[in-house]
Amino acid sequence: MHSIAEDLNQRLATTVVGRTLSRFGQRIYFPKGIVAQSNEAKKSATTFNATVGIALADGEPMILPTIQDNLPRLSPSESIDYAPPGGDNRLRVLWKEEMLRKNPSIQGEKISLPAVVPGITSGISMIADLFVNEGDGVVFTDLCWDNYPLIFETRAEATCVTFAPFTPRGEFNVPGMVTALKSAARQGKVVLVLNFPHNPTGYTPTLRDAQALAAELVALAASGLQVVVLCDDAYFGLFYEEDVYRESLFSLLYDAHENLLAVKIDGATKEDYVWGFRVGFLTFGAKGLTADHFEAINQKVLGTIRTTISSSSRVGQTLLYRELSSLVYHGIKVKYAKVLEERFKTVKAILANRATGKRLHPLPFNSGYFMTLELDGGSTEDLRKYLLKTEGIGTIAFQDKYLRIAYSSVDNRDLRALFETIFQAADHLFGA
Ligand SMILES: Cc1ncc(COP(=O)(O)O)c(C=O)c1O
């Protein structure tokens, strides 16, 4: 059990709460990870707050104008009526159409109709409910969104095995992934979580790496292993370099082998700049699945939704439907993505020309909201605290070795000052 959970249990031990908690209730805790560090920064990051995984411009969330315009104009049935458990059917159909447009190599009849869930987090948790038993092997990168260990290890009681995301040459670590999958396999089954653009590094594989990765998964499936691959596509579409594979990994996996189930977990959260809407989608594909199989899977998902959240919020679904069907949608989205791409280019230029902070090495990044610096000799938790207390700058420390910078939430004009202060702080604390 995690020491934070133990501490909470001890504090509650003499109360009726402590005496009645379930085994899950005893195991669960709120980690001192991204959200806790972000909350700390909200109070003290008076200069720049580069902790949050949202896109800000001039300190305000970057709202798409169609969403803003439609907000006050919704009828009661569009805003407060119950939505069906699997989501508004018009939205499910439209999201699928958009998915096929964004991922041209997917054949629509070979995947399920996306089901609406209240955000990507709940979608991942529902997949854990559906496919992960206590003790099952689940694999993800060791640098990862900190909710994966909480969902799979603490909540679902899986055996989690991690691997380093990059080879020494800076390519996606396909050999490490295969070793982890082999060691995690239990009773002929294994679950893999992939997330591109990756949080916290901001990396997406090249086409070559993506194909090599898919080929290895197919080889494992062909050897008789049942492989479930979750593609967490939270930051999909924000690709800034030419050689990046611009479709979801799901495209290479949904029709690859009868023993390989691909689950796409995506949503409007980051893709459509509506973080608080809580609209995500679950889509399934595996070679040989038929329309009847997809309907049976849909019923399983509906049962999972019914027993947890019953149905997702109506208002977010209506606004998203209007947004996706608006004539200006694609144009504005391209414009917003350009704002983030400009920041990405600025960060690359700053790193290429710096004279200070040479102990901080950027991990490969080419997409998404973030980039991560690896510190050579020193503690990034010390660096984070120093930046927050002395400079009013919020960042996220991982494993006391990495520092995540969310350039999505800092204006382009401020990036140079942000990075120079981080570099100088590292030199001051740990030597140049
Ligand atoms: C990799 C990854 N997946 C999922 C999420 C959460 O998505 P949602 O807000 O839709 O639950 C995040 C958000 O921080 C994330 O970084």
The ligand as an ORCA input file, in Angstrom:
! r2SCAN-3c Opt
* xyz 0 1
  C      -2.225     11.430    -21.241
  C      -3.489     11.988    -20.700
  N      -4.635     11.270    -20.790
  C      -5.808     11.741    -20.302
  C      -5.869     12.974    -19.698
  C      -7.181     13.449    -19.093
  O      -8.163     13.618    -19.998
  P      -9.636     14.020    -19.496
  O      -9.518     15.379    -18.880
  O     -10.461     13.980    -20.736
  O     -10.057     12.996    -18.497
  C      -4.721     13.744    -19.564
  C      -4.840     15.054    -18.887
  O      -4.133     15.633    -18.260
  C      -3.509     13.244    -20.073
  O      -2.388     13.956    -19.954
*
